[in-house]
Amino acid sequence: MINEYTRYRIPKEKHAAFLADYTEAAVHLRASSACLGYDLSQCEEEPDCFILRIIWQSTAAHLGIFRGSEEFRRFLPRIKAYISCIEEMRHYAPTDLQWSRE
């Protein structure tokens, strides 16, 4: 399992459209066998900052399976307008240091 984190800086006037477009795009993430889950968070201190976490089976599954799929071809047009707003997009492997009350 790999976490892909994408940091966005979205101008206030685009927040509603960004959230609506990602809601539509997420349908195609859920349809992909390579995707295990996702969540989108908005920063409280800097509301223009958003972090999208997508959980992939592996980096290879993300780049090979998803990026070559029909799901990706349907996903990309819905989020393409926000690519220029990306500040960072990287894959991170979880470590053994984890804990949650959930």
Buried (B, 14 or more C-beta within 10 A) or exposed (E): EBBBEBBBBBEEEBBEEBEEBBEEBBEBBEEBEBBBEBEBEBEEEEEBBBBBBBBBBBBEBBBEBBBEBEBBEBBEEBBEEBEEBEEEEEBEEEEEEEEEEE
